Structure formats: C-alpha cells, structure tokens
Amino acid sequence: MRNRDAVAAYALLLTDTAAWDQTSVAQRKGYGDRP
C-alpha cells in the first residue's frame, strides 16, 4: 500500500515536470515570435 503511494507520487512528479517543460518551451516560442 505504501509502495503504491510512492509510485503515484513519483508519477505525479514526472507529470508535473513534463508539463513544466512544455510550458517553458511554449513560453520560449512565444517570446521568440513576439519581440
């Protein structure tokens, strides 16, 4: 049971990191398109 919580927390961390990467990339593209 405890192991499952750890896996869920790790998956959530990976998801948050991936979302943050996509957001930063989108922001960089936006800044590049607009001076």
PyMOL Python script that loads the backbone (N, CA, C, O; Angstrom):
from pymol import cmd

cmd.read_pdbstr("""\
ATOM      1  N   MET A   1       0.844  -1.197   0.000  1.00  0.00           N
ATOM      2  CA  MET A   1       0.000   0.000   0.000  1.00  0.00           C
ATOM      3  C   MET A   1       0.881   1.250   0.000  1.00  0.00           C
ATOM      4  O   MET A   1       0.645   2.198  -0.749  1.00  0.00           O
ATOM      5  N   ARG A   2       1.890   1.225   0.851  1.00  0.00           N
ATOM      6  CA  ARG A   2       2.775   2.381   0.932  1.00  0.00           C
ATOM      7  C   ARG A   2       3.577   2.526  -0.368  1.00  0.00           C
ATOM      8  O   ARG A   2       3.835   3.634  -0.839  1.00  0.00           O
ATOM      9  N   ASN A   3       3.956   1.389  -0.926  1.00  0.00           N
ATOM     10  CA  ASN A   3       4.718   1.412  -2.175  1.00  0.00           C
ATOM     11  C   ASN A   3       3.883   2.031  -3.287  1.00  0.00           C
ATOM     12  O   ASN A   3       4.403   2.781  -4.113  1.00  0.00           O
ATOM     13  N   ARG A   4       2.598   1.722  -3.310  1.00  0.00           N
ATOM     14  CA  ARG A   4       1.712   2.276  -4.339  1.00  0.00           C
ATOM     15  C   ARG A   4       1.659   3.796  -4.227  1.00  0.00           C
ATOM     16  O   ARG A   4       1.654   4.492  -5.242  1.00  0.00           O
ATOM     17  N   ASP A   5       1.619   4.316  -2.999  1.00  0.00           N
ATOM     18  CA  ASP A   5       1.590   5.770  -2.804  1.00  0.00           C
ATOM     19  C   ASP A   5       2.881   6.395  -3.333  1.00  0.00           C
ATOM     20  O   ASP A   5       2.860   7.468  -3.937  1.00  0.00           O
ATOM     21  N   ALA A   6       3.998   5.716  -3.101  1.00  0.00           N
ATOM     22  CA  ALA A   6       5.283   6.234  -3.573  1.00  0.00           C
ATOM     23  C   ALA A   6       5.299   6.281  -5.099  1.00  0.00           C
ATOM     24  O   ALA A   6       5.774   7.250  -5.692  1.00  0.00           O
ATOM     25  N   VAL A   7       4.780   5.237  -5.725  1.00  0.00           N
ATOM     26  CA  VAL A   7       4.737   5.197  -7.191  1.00  0.00           C
ATOM     27  C   VAL A   7       3.835   6.309  -7.719  1.00  0.00           C
ATOM     28  O   VAL A   7       4.173   6.975  -8.697  1.00  0.00           O
ATOM     29  N   ALA A   8       2.692   6.508  -7.074  1.00  0.00           N
ATOM     30  CA  ALA A   8       1.760   7.554  -7.502  1.00  0.00           C
ATOM     31  C   ALA A   8       2.411   8.928  -7.364  1.00  0.00           C
ATOM     32  O   ALA A   8       2.269   9.777  -8.244  1.00  0.00           O
ATOM     33  N   ALA A   9       3.124   9.144  -6.260  1.00  0.00           N
ATOM     34  CA  ALA A   9       3.789  10.432  -6.041  1.00  0.00           C
ATOM     35  C   ALA A   9       4.870  10.643  -7.098  1.00  0.00           C
ATOM     36  O   ALA A   9       5.036  11.754  -7.601  1.00  0.00           O
ATOM     37  N   TYR A  10       5.606   9.584  -7.438  1.00  0.00           N
ATOM     38  CA  TYR A  10       6.663   9.686  -8.444  1.00  0.00           C
ATOM     39  C   TYR A  10       6.068   9.983  -9.822  1.00  0.00           C
ATOM     40  O   TYR A  10       6.602  10.798 -10.575  1.00  0.00           O
ATOM     41  N   ALA A  11       4.962   9.315 -10.144  1.00  0.00           N
ATOM     42  CA  ALA A  11       4.298   9.551 -11.428  1.00  0.00           C
ATOM     43  C   ALA A  11       3.804  10.996 -11.502  1.00  0.00           C
ATOM     44  O   ALA A  11       3.915  11.648 -12.540  1.00  0.00           O
ATOM     45  N   LEU A  12       3.261  11.483 -10.391  1.00  0.00           N
ATOM     46  CA  LEU A  12       2.776  12.862 -10.361  1.00  0.00           C
ATOM     47  C   LEU A  12       3.940  13.827 -10.558  1.00  0.00           C
ATOM     48  O   LEU A  12       3.804  14.836 -11.250  1.00  0.00           O
ATOM     49  N   LEU A  13       5.077  13.519  -9.952  1.00  0.00           N
ATOM     50  CA  LEU A  13       6.262  14.369 -10.093  1.00  0.00           C
ATOM     51  C   LEU A  13       6.706  14.404 -11.555  1.00  0.00           C
ATOM     52  O   LEU A  13       7.026  15.469 -12.084  1.00  0.00           O
ATOM     53  N   LEU A  14       6.726  13.244 -12.203  1.00  0.00           N
ATOM     54  CA  LEU A  14       7.123  13.191 -13.613  1.00  0.00           C
ATOM     55  C   LEU A  14       6.142  13.986 -14.467  1.00  0.00           C
ATOM     56  O   LEU A  14       6.547  14.703 -15.382  1.00  0.00           O
ATOM     57  N   THR A  15       4.857  13.856 -14.167  1.00  0.00           N
ATOM     58  CA  THR A  15       3.837  14.577 -14.935  1.00  0.00           C
ATOM     59  C   THR A  15       4.014  16.081 -14.773  1.00  0.00           C
ATOM     60  O   THR A  15       3.934  16.830 -15.747  1.00  0.00           O
ATOM     61  N   ASP A  16       4.255  16.522 -13.535  1.00  0.00           N
ATOM     62  CA  ASP A  16       4.439  17.954 -13.290  1.00  0.00           C
ATOM     63  C   ASP A  16       5.678  18.452 -14.018  1.00  0.00           C
ATOM     64  O   ASP A  16       5.666  19.545 -14.586  1.00  0.00           O
ATOM     65  N   THR A  17       6.754  17.656 -14.008  1.00  0.00           N
ATOM     66  CA  THR A  17       7.989  18.066 -14.675  1.00  0.00           C
ATOM     67  C   THR A  17       7.770  18.175 -16.179  1.00  0.00           C
ATOM     68  O   THR A  17       8.231  19.130 -16.805  1.00  0.00           O
ATOM     69  N   ALA A  18       7.076  17.213 -16.760  1.00  0.00           N
ATOM     70  CA  ALA A  18       6.814  17.227 -18.199  1.00  0.00           C
ATOM     71  C   ALA A  18       5.956  18.436 -18.562  1.00  0.00           C
ATOM     72  O   ALA A  18       6.212  19.104 -19.563  1.00  0.00           O
ATOM     73  N   ALA A  19       4.942  18.716 -17.751  1.00  0.00           N
ATOM     74  CA  ALA A  19       4.065  19.860 -18.008  1.00  0.00           C
ATOM     75  C   ALA A  19       4.867  21.155 -17.908  1.00  0.00           C
ATOM     76  O   ALA A  19       4.672  22.073 -18.705  1.00  0.00           O
ATOM     77  N   TRP A  20       5.769  21.229 -16.927  1.00  0.00           N
ATOM     78  CA  TRP A  20       6.573  22.437 -16.756  1.00  0.00           C
ATOM     79  C   TRP A  20       7.493  22.625 -17.958  1.00  0.00           C
ATOM     80  O   TRP A  20       7.683  23.746 -18.428  1.00  0.00           O
ATOM     81  N   ASP A  21       8.069  21.520 -18.457  1.00  0.00           N
ATOM     82  CA  ASP A  21       8.940  21.602 -19.632  1.00  0.00           C
ATOM     83  C   ASP A  21       8.150  22.109 -20.834  1.00  0.00           C
ATOM     84  O   ASP A  21       8.626  22.981 -21.561  1.00  0.00           O
ATOM     85  N   GLN A  22       6.955  21.577 -21.050  1.00  0.00           N
ATOM     86  CA  GLN A  22       6.141  22.008 -22.191  1.00  0.00           C
ATOM     87  C   GLN A  22       5.785  23.484 -22.064  1.00  0.00           C
ATOM     88  O   GLN A  22       5.779  24.213 -23.056  1.00  0.00           O
ATOM     89  N   THR A  23       5.488  23.924 -20.839  1.00  0.00           N
ATOM     90  CA  THR A  23       5.112  25.322 -20.621  1.00  0.00           C
ATOM     91  C   THR A  23       6.290  26.240 -20.920  1.00  0.00           C
ATOM     92  O   THR A  23       6.125  27.269 -21.575  1.00  0.00           O
ATOM     93  N   SER A  24       7.489  25.871 -20.439  1.00  0.00           N
ATOM     94  CA  SER A  24       8.657  26.719 -20.665  1.00  0.00           C
ATOM     95  C   SER A  24       8.990  26.767 -22.154  1.00  0.00           C
ATOM     96  O   SER A  24       9.386  27.813 -22.668  1.00  0.00           O
ATOM     97  N   VAL A  25       8.831  25.645 -22.845  1.00  0.00           N
ATOM     98  CA  VAL A  25       9.092  25.631 -24.294  1.00  0.00           C
ATOM     99  C   VAL A  25       8.096  26.532 -25.009  1.00  0.00           C
ATOM    100  O   VAL A  25       8.473  27.293 -25.900  1.00  0.00           O
ATOM    101  N   ALA A  26       6.830  26.450 -24.626  1.00  0.00           N
ATOM    102  CA  ALA A  26       5.801  27.282 -25.249  1.00  0.00           C
ATOM    103  C   ALA A  26       6.087  28.757 -24.983  1.00  0.00           C
ATOM    104  O   ALA A  26       5.899  29.600 -25.861  1.00  0.00           O
ATOM    105  N   GLN A  27       6.541  29.063 -23.774  1.00  0.00           N
ATOM    106  CA  GLN A  27       6.840  30.458 -23.444  1.00  0.00           C
ATOM    107  C   GLN A  27       8.026  30.946 -24.271  1.00  0.00           C
ATOM    108  O   GLN A  27       8.026  32.081 -24.747  1.00  0.00           O
ATOM    109  N   ARG A  28       9.035  30.095 -24.445  1.00  0.00           N
ATOM    110  CA  ARG A  28      10.198  30.492 -25.244  1.00  0.00           C
ATOM    111  C   ARG A  28       9.773  30.752 -26.681  1.00  0.00           C
ATOM    112  O   ARG A  28      10.215  31.725 -27.293  1.00  0.00           O
ATOM    113  N   LYS A  29       8.916  29.886 -27.224  1.00  0.00           N
ATOM    114  CA  LYS A  29       8.429  30.087 -28.592  1.00  0.00           C
ATOM    115  C   LYS A  29       7.649  31.396 -28.668  1.00  0.00           C
ATOM    116  O   LYS A  29       7.792  32.152 -29.629  1.00  0.00           O
ATOM    117  N   GLY A  30       6.824  31.665 -27.654  1.00  0.00           N
ATOM    118  CA  GLY A  30       6.032  32.891 -27.638  1.00  0.00           C
ATOM    119  C   GLY A  30       6.932  34.114 -27.588  1.00  0.00           C
ATOM    120  O   GLY A  30       6.695  35.093 -28.296  1.00  0.00           O
ATOM    121  N   TYR A  31       7.964  34.061 -26.752  1.00  0.00           N
ATOM    122  CA  TYR A  31       8.871  35.203 -26.653  1.00  0.00           C
ATOM    123  C   TYR A  31       9.656  35.366 -27.948  1.00  0.00           C
ATOM    124  O   TYR A  31       9.991  36.483 -28.341  1.00  0.00           O
ATOM    125  N   GLY A  32       9.949  34.246 -28.612  1.00  0.00           N
ATOM    126  CA  GLY A  32      10.695  34.316 -29.866  1.00  0.00           C
ATOM    127  C   GLY A  32       9.848  34.923 -30.973  1.00  0.00           C
ATOM    128  O   GLY A  32      10.368  35.648 -31.821  1.00  0.00           O
ATOM    129  N   ASP A  33       8.553  34.637 -30.977  1.00  0.00           N
ATOM    130  CA  ASP A  33       7.670  35.161 -32.022  1.00  0.00           C
ATOM    131  C   ASP A  33       7.377  36.642 -31.797  1.00  0.00           C
ATOM    132  O   ASP A  33       7.230  37.404 -32.752  1.00  0.00           O
ATOM    133  N   ARG A  34       7.295  37.044 -30.528  1.00  0.00           N
ATOM    134  CA  ARG A  34       6.980  38.453 -30.241  1.00  0.00           C
ATOM    135  C   ARG A  34       8.192  39.151 -29.649  1.00  0.00           C
ATOM    136  O   ARG A  34       8.706  38.717 -28.618  1.00  0.00           O
ATOM    137  N   PRO A  35       8.655  40.206 -30.267  1.00  0.00           N
ATOM    138  CA  PRO A  35       9.823  40.935 -29.754  1.00  0.00           C
ATOM    139  C   PRO A  35       9.515  41.639 -28.440  1.00  0.00           C
ATOM    140  O   PRO A  35      10.388  42.297 -27.873  1.00  0.00           O
TER     141      PRO A  35
END
""", "prot")
cmd.dss("prot")
cmd.show_as("cartoon", "prot")
cmd.util.cbc("prot")
cmd.orient("prot")
